[in-house]
Amino acid sequence: MNRNEEIKKDIEERLEDRQNEYFGLITGFQKDGTPIDDEWNETKYIYKWERMKELQKEIIHLCNSNRERSIMICKEQLERAFTPRLKSMLSKKLQHEIDENDNG
């Protein structure tokens, strides 16, 4: 696994953790299905509300990072796949033009 894939995997794991926490706060249940101790009081309510906003921002950021990382990986793979062929084509074209100028 190369560095880009490791970073992408790390982003996906962090995204999974944030989403699990977010949905746990919404539903009142933890990932394993056990209820979150939910004694109602205003302080807890405000904390959860603010924490959900923070989590939502982190989730959006991680989704964007994951998308950008995927695009970068694809771009690098395309460059590796096509660069040798493009160089060869350009070299042949330049050589052809040089030959025409020498003969012309």
C-alpha positions as CSV (number, residue, x, y, z in Angstrom):
1,M,0.0,0.0,0.0
2,N,1.5,3.3,-1.0
3,R,1.4,6.5,1.0
4,N,-1.6,8.0,-0.7
5,E,-3.6,4.9,-0.1
6,E,-2.6,4.8,3.6
7,I,-3.7,8.5,3.9
8,K,-7.0,7.7,2.2
9,K,-7.6,4.7,4.5
10,D,-6.8,6.9,7.5
11,I,-9.3,9.5,6.3
12,E,-12.0,6.9,5.8
13,E,-11.4,5.5,9.3
14,R,-11.7,8.9,10.9
15,L,-14.8,9.7,8.9
16,E,-16.4,6.4,10.1
17,D,-15.6,7.3,13.7
18,R,-17.1,10.8,13.4
19,Q,-20.2,9.5,11.7
20,N,-20.7,6.8,14.3
21,E,-20.5,9.4,17.1
22,Y,-22.8,11.8,15.2
23,F,-25.5,9.1,14.6
24,G,-25.1,8.0,18.2
25,L,-25.9,11.5,19.4
26,I,-28.9,11.7,17.1
27,T,-30.4,8.2,18.0
28,G,-29.3,8.0,21.6
29,F,-27.6,4.7,20.9
30,Q,-23.9,3.7,20.7
31,K,-22.6,1.7,17.7
32,D,-23.0,-1.6,19.6
33,G,-26.7,-0.8,20.2
34,T,-26.5,0.0,23.9
35,P,-28.3,3.2,24.9
36,I,-26.4,6.3,25.8
37,D,-27.0,7.4,29.4
38,D,-29.4,10.2,28.6
39,E,-30.3,11.9,31.8
40,W,-31.8,15.1,30.4
41,N,-30.5,18.4,31.5
42,E,-29.8,21.6,29.7
43,T,-26.0,21.4,29.9
44,K,-25.9,18.0,28.3
45,Y,-28.4,19.1,25.7
46,I,-26.3,22.1,24.8
47,Y,-23.1,20.0,24.8
48,K,-24.6,17.5,22.4
49,W,-26.0,20.2,20.1
50,E,-22.7,21.9,19.8
51,R,-20.8,18.6,19.5
52,M,-23.1,17.5,16.6
53,K,-22.4,20.8,14.8
54,E,-18.6,20.2,15.2
55,L,-19.0,16.6,14.1
56,Q,-21.0,17.7,11.0
57,K,-18.2,20.1,10.0
58,E,-15.6,17.4,10.5
59,I,-17.6,14.9,8.5
60,I,-17.9,17.4,5.6
61,H,-14.2,18.2,5.8
62,L,-13.2,14.5,5.8
63,C,-15.6,13.7,2.9
64,N,-13.9,16.5,0.9
65,S,-10.5,15.3,1.9
66,N,-11.3,11.8,0.9
67,R,-12.6,12.9,-2.5
68,E,-9.6,15.1,-3.1
69,R,-7.3,12.2,-2.2
70,S,-9.1,9.9,-4.5
71,I,-8.8,12.4,-7.4
72,M,-5.1,12.8,-6.7
73,I,-4.5,9.0,-6.7
74,C,-6.4,8.7,-10.0
75,K,-4.5,11.5,-11.5
76,E,-1.1,10.0,-10.5
77,Q,-2.2,6.6,-11.9
78,L,-3.3,8.2,-15.2
79,E,0.0,10.0,-15.4
80,R,2.0,6.8,-14.9
81,A,-0.1,5.0,-17.4
82,F,-0.1,7.6,-20.2
83,T,3.2,9.6,-19.8
84,P,5.4,7.0,-21.5
85,R,3.1,6.7,-24.4
86,L,2.7,10.5,-24.8
87,K,6.4,11.0,-24.6
88,S,6.9,8.4,-27.3
89,M,4.3,9.9,-29.5
90,L,5.8,13.4,-29.1
91,S,9.3,12.1,-29.7
92,K,8.2,10.4,-33.0
93,K,6.4,13.6,-34.1
94,L,9.4,15.8,-33.4
95,Q,11.7,13.3,-35.1
96,H,9.4,13.3,-38.1
97,E,9.3,17.1,-38.2
98,I,13.1,17.2,-38.0
99,D,13.4,14.7,-40.8
100,E,11.0,16.7,-43.0
101,N,13.0,20.0,-42.4
102,D,16.3,18.2,-43.2
103,N,14.8,16.8,-46.4
104,G,12.8,19.8,-47.4
